[in-house]
Amino acid sequence: MKRLWAPWRMTYINGIPKSTGCFLCEAARDPAGDLKNLVVWRSGKVFCIMNRFPYNNGHLMVAPLGHGGELAGLSVDERASLVEGLARSQALLEKVMKPDGFNMGLNVGKTAGAGVTDHLHVHIVPRWDGDTNFMPVLADTKVMPEALSDLYAKLKEAL
């Protein structure tokens, strides 16, 4: 039997420690902690952060700097910055990872699948032909081929 080691997943499996605040706000307020928080880039109104528990290798999230869970609650400039941030993140992932496509979207509200309901964020997930296999179906396991820290370094270098 071959073993697939993914020790960082235990935090997710055992339950993410409950934060006293919003992890997106905490990351947005702490530029000195970008490596620890996996913040890839920031602009005047939005920032890009790696998903610590990704659906696929390279899963990023673009979020407004301000706290709020509704798209309609953003200013016109914030909405425009969010879309520009998605374009910037897509270009960065294309440069570094060369995926065949992307899934992009946001989940608004718990019923819609939002894990964080009070701080809007848009997911961008790179996809490759054949990147889905039997592991998620038979073993409830997703194979992640690269450590978050290695990909973070590549993304930062490509900026």
TORZAMI-142994 format. One record per residue: x, y, z of N, C-alpha, C in turn. Coordinates in steps of 0.001 Angstrom, whole numbers, plus 500000, padded with zeros to 6 digits. Layout:
% residues N
  n.east  n.north    n.up  ca.east  ca.north   ca.up  c.east  c.north    c.up
       X        Y       Z        X         Y       Z       X        Y       Z
...
% end
This chain:
% residues 159
  n.east  n.north    n.up  ca.east  ca.north   ca.up  c.east  c.north    c.up
  500840   498821  500000   500000    500000  500000  500882   501239  500000
  500542   502225  499164   501248    503497  499140  500571   504452  500107
  501361   505292  500730   500821    506260  501677  500945   507661  501104
  499913   508426  501313   499881    509816  500902  499858   510660  502174
  500920   511403  502414   501022    512183  503638  500553   513614  503384
  499646   514092  504185   499158    515462  504131  498876   515925  505561
  499927   516077  506380   499724    516351  507801  499020   517671  508098
  499105   518650  507219   498449    519928  507467  496932   519798  507471
  496383   518728  506940   494936    518530  506885  494335   518215  508258
  495154   517785  509229   494614    517438  510542  493938   518629  511211
  494447   519829  510997   493810    521011  511568  492376   521118  511068
  492178   520859  509783   490841    520923  509204  489978   519760  509701
  490546   518567  509715   489807    517376  510131  489360   517494  511583
  490251   517966  512437   489934    518101  513864  489097   519328  514178
  488890   520148  513210   488111    521363  513431  489030   522553  513538
  488749   523537  512744   489553    524752  512750  489346   525447  514089
  490433   525842  514765   490265    526555  516033  489390   527787  515838
  488466   527976  516743   487562    529112  516647  488316   530399  516915
  488201   531315  515988   488830    532617  516122  487875   533538  516870
  488429   534505  517530   487587    535475  518215  487131   536561  517254
  487697   536564  516051   487332    537573  515071  487301   536990  513680
  487303   537848  512704   487273    537454  511300  488702   537250  510805
  489021   536032  510331   490390    535770  509898  490759   536621  508677
  489779   536981  507846   490079    537834  506698  490427   539252  507160
  489682   539778  508113   489999    541107  508666  491358   541092  509358
  491624   540031  510120   492909    539927  510806  494053   539929  509799
  493917   539178  508699   494950    539133  507666  495069   540488  506964
  493942   541143  506702   493957    542437  506012  494658   543509  506838
  494549   543434  508161   495132    544447  509056  496590   544183  509400
  497159   543065  508955   498482    542663  509422  499467   542461  508262
  499894   543548  507594   500831    543380  506474  502126   542681  506868
  502557   542845  508104   503788    542177  508548  503607   540666  508633
  502357   540212  508709   502083    538784  508825  501643   538134  507520
  501975   538746  506385   501503    538204  505100  501923   536760  504876
  503141   536393  505198   503593    535011  505016  502791   534066  505911
  502660   534410  507174   501905    533586  508124  500440   533449  507700
  499861   534528  507212   498451    534546  506828  498216   534127  505377
  499291   533907  504632   499238    533509  503218  498615   534581  502330
  498827   535857  502678   498369    536957  501830  499356   537092  500675
  498853   536969  499464   499697    536997  498269  499959   538438  497827
  498924   539261  497781   499073    540665  497422  497934   541464  498047
  498106   542757  498072   497069    543657  498566  497096   544923  497722
  495941   545540  497563   495842    546819  496854  495090   547783  497764
  494650   548900  497230   493982    549897  498058  492665   549455  498668
  491933   548547  497988   490595    548177  498457  490382   546676  498655
  491237   545846  498074   491077    544389  498161  492429   543721  498392
  492377   542456  498749   493606    541675  498890  493341   540244  498453
  494426   539520  498213   494351    538132  497761  495046   537262  498805
  494357   536212  499206   494872    535307  500231  494713   533866  499742
  495681   533035  500059   495578    531618  499712  494578   530949  500654
  493820   530012  500119   492917    529228  500951  493755   528190  501699
  493699   528231  503019   494489    527311  503849  493995   525865  503721
  492750   525673  503312   492169    524349  503119  491582   524295  501706
  492475   524265  500697   492049    524466  499300  491266   523303  498706
  490385   523655  497755   489687    522654  496957  490631   522054  495934
  491582   522838  495500   492548    522406  494501  493817   523215  494723
  494939   522709  494241   496200    523421  494365  496073   524791  493706
  496473   525840  494416   496410    527189  493880  495128   527939  494198
  494263   527385  495039   492981    528005  495394  493238   529316  496137
  492826   530420  495528   492980    531745  496117  491621   532348  496426
  491637   533363  497273   490426    534133  497561  490779   535613  497458
  489913   536371  496815   490074    537820  496727  488952   538419  497562
  489317   539312  498481   488339    539865  499425  488539   541362  499585
  487457   542075  499873   487591    543496  500213  488343   543637  501539
  489044   544746  501695   489725    545001  502965  488708   545216  504082
  487579   545802  503746   486540    546076  504738  485664   544869  504998
  485167   544787  506219   484319    543689  506661  482894   543909  506171
  482296   542876  505601   480913    542938  505149  480606   541725  504296
  479404   541208  504418   479065    539953  503767  478182   540057  502535
  477911   541258  502063   476999    541419  500930  477665   542179  499793
  477507   541685  498594   478039    542350  497404  477442   543749  497265
  476137   543878  497527   475470    545174  497425  475977   546164  498467
  476622   545668  499531   477158    546542  500562  478485   547176  500195
  479069   546750  499088   480336    547324  498639  480071   548569  497798
  481009   549481  497824   480909    550649  496945  481184   550211  495506
  480869   551074  494571   481145    550788  493159  482644   550569  492966
  483471   551389  493621   484928    551234  493516  485400   549903  494100
  484808   549490  495218   485185    548207  495821  484808   547037  494917
  483626   547107  494309   483218    546041  493385  484143   545993  492180
  484488   547151  491640   485414    547198  490500  486782   546644  490904
  487246   546986  492093   488538    546493  492580  488508   544985  492775
  487374   544470  493208   487228    543028  493388  487384   542299  492049
  486743   542810  491016   486858    542191  489685  488280   542346  489151
  488886   543503  489324   490285    543695  488906  491194   542733  489669
  490898   542516  490954   491684    541578  491754  491569   540150  491250
  490380   539780  490805   490206    538441  490217  491025   538308  488945
  490996   539341  488103   491778    539306  486862  493270   539211  487176
  493724   539968  488162   495142    539934  488558  495516   538554  489081
  494651   537979  489898   494925    536654  490470  494918   535575  489392
  493982   535672  488459   493940    534708  487368  495219   534786  486540
  495657   535991  486210   496884    536158  485432  498093   535590  486186
  498128   535806  487494   499231    535287  488310  499236   533759  488309
  498071   533161  488496   497981    531697  488485  498313   531129  487107
  497893   531813  486046   498246    531353  484699  499755   531361  484506
  500402   532418  484976   501854    532551  484833  502605   531467  485614
  502175   531230  486845   502909    530318  487733  502511   528858  487539
  501227   528592  487333   500742    527210  487370  500277   526656  486022
  499986   527546  485079   499546    527143  483742  498356   526167  483743
  497264   526534  484431   496088    525651  484453  495352   525676  483115
  494467   524713  482946   493651    524629  481734  492379   525462  481842
  491995   525849  483050   490786    526636  483260  490675   527053  484711
  489574   527706  485032   489349    528205  486394  487891   528059  486782
  487650   527827  488068   486342    528030  488675  486481   529305  489497
  485526   530227  489329   485508    531457  490115  484095   531658  490631
  483984   532050  491891   482658    532309  492406  482659   532723  493856
  481483   533150  494299   481326    533507  495692  480073   532848  496235
  480112   532548  497508   478994    531949  498216  478509   532988  499220
  477269   533396  499085   476719    534423  499975  475690   533754  500878
  476010   533688  502155   475129    533063  503137  475488   531607  503381
  475197   531168  504587   475525    529801  505003  474855   528753  504117
  473596   528962  503784   472860    528005  502969  473487   527844  501588
  474116   528901  501090   474760    528868  499777  476162   528269  499837
  476615   527890  501032   477914    527255  501161  479016   528135  501700
  478699   529346  502122   479729    530236  502655  480226   529717  504003
  481516   529448  504078   482126    529081  505344  482335   530302  506217
  482560   531429  505585   482668    532724  506249  481519   533551  505703
  480546   533818  506538   479330    534473  506055  479358   535989  506158
  480248   536540  506976   480190    537976  507228  481328   538781  506602
  482170   538135  505789   483209    538862  505053  483241   538292  503639
  482686   539046  502712   482588    538619  501318  483968   538283  500756
  484050   537226  499995   485287    536853  499322  484930   536018  498091
  485742   536150  497057   485517    535431  495811  486616   534387  495668
  486202   533162  495387   487148    532066  495201  487616   532018  493752
  488886   531711  493566   489420    531431  492240  490234   530145  492357
  489784   529122  491629   490368    527784  491746  490885   527344  490382
  492206   527179  490239   492734    526682  488968  492355   525220  488755
  492120   524862  487501   491727    523500  487155  492567   523003  485979
  492803   521709  485971   493541    521050  484897  492709   519903  484368
  492855   519629  483071   492183    518457  482508  492611   517233  483302
  491656   516481  483778   491950    515257  484524  492348   515467  485967
  492122   516674  486536   492558    516900  487923  491642   516258  488955
  490523   515742  488536   489646    515020  489443  489827   513536  489182
  490013   512770  490262   490202    511328  490109  489319   510598  491118
  489610   509364  491364   488787    508528  492237  488947   508842  493714
  490014   509515  494116   490289    509733  495538  489146   510447  496271
  488606   511563  495763   487517    512214  496500  486267   511350  496604
  486029   510531  495610   484819    509709  495594  484953   508501  496511
  486053   507765  496386   486213    506520  497138  486828   506702  498523
  487704   507672  498654   488436    507799  499910  488164   509109  500638
  487249   509934  500114   486962    511235  500709  488261   512005  500957
  489163   511925  499957   490487    512524  500068  490804   513276  498789
  491337   514468  498920   491771    515251  497774  493290   515302  497808
  493932   514915  496737   495389    514929  496656  495839   516330  496289
  496674   516911  497130   497227    518233  496879  498700   518051  496548
  499108   518328  495316   500460    517983  494887  501561   518939  495313
  501222   520023  496004   502251    520987  496363  501929   521611  497714
  502942   521796  498532   502759    522417  499842  502368   523883  499672
  501521   524386  500563   501098    525780  500510  502300   526728  500540
  503279   526430  501376   504441    527312  501501  505246   527370  500205
  505349   526258  499491   506086    526247  498217  505359   527079  497163
  504048   526908  497071   503276    527674  496098  503262   529152  496466
  503140   529454  497740   503181    530864  498185  504464   531527  497694
  505588   530875  497875   506882    531421  497440  506887   531651  495927
  506344   530744  495160   506299    530902  493703  505409   532069  493302
  504256   532206  493951   503344    533310  493621  503981   534658  493959
  504604   534765  495124   505235    536015  495524  506383   536371  494583
  507147   535368  494169   508263    535608  493245  507754   536109  491890
  506623   535577  491451   506075    535957  490146  505471   537347  490128
  505170   537901  491308   504647    539261  491359  505753   540222  490979
% end
